[in-house]
Amino acid sequence: MNWVTLAGVHQPWKYFLFGDLSLRIGGVSGFQKNDFAGTYQMNHDGGKGTLTLWAEDEDYIEGLPPIGGTYTGSDGKAHMVRGFIRTWQYPLDASWGPDYHINFTIDFYDTYASSDDQLFSGYLFTGEKDVIAGKTWWNSIPFGFYAIKGGTTAGSDAPLTEEEQAFLEQAYAIHEERRRQFLHALDRTPEGVVSVVFDATDRIQHMFFRDRPDLIDQWYEDLDRLVGRIE
């Protein structure tokens, strides 16, 4: 696919509708979704955990974000993450700032509503692209945070290999898409039965049963919370 030709067709309407300056005909932004993706060790004013981000199939009109993920605290509990960056399919105007700016929310309360999620606003370091730093707010009070890419999962000292990290990110992405489709169908089915099979626990156990039982526990705890929300 010729990106220049594609941009020549799609970019004008985005510019006129949204004032999107992120994509330039004849050139691609130096910051893409996969630059933000990865597993980070995160510290938010003393609170520590593992932030895992992955690229999603975004939809600006439907409000589907370009970045999905999870945050696992030192207590081992996982929470859903939604991340927003500027992409050619998710146009944001000049007030958003540079293309390496990211806003993401963590659903610490594990609720359907997004209004109680905690907001983190940060910037990806432009050199190695391995650190995000910025600020967050708790009860309207600002605090600092930083997240360093790579390392271990919260609650364990055993490092993940690149292959294991890629496997985990893909498993999370498939699980999150299945969860969203299930909740979407559930909301639109006032009567009858809606069934779904979440089978990622099987894959996680095959991959990590030898030396990372903490990851297996996290998956089951996450699914238990999902069942609790539906009930």
Summary of the structure (lengths in Angstrom):
residues: 231
radius of gyration: 18.6
end to end distance: 46.3
largest distance: 54.7
contacts: 635
relative contact order: 0.13
helix: 33%
strand: 29%
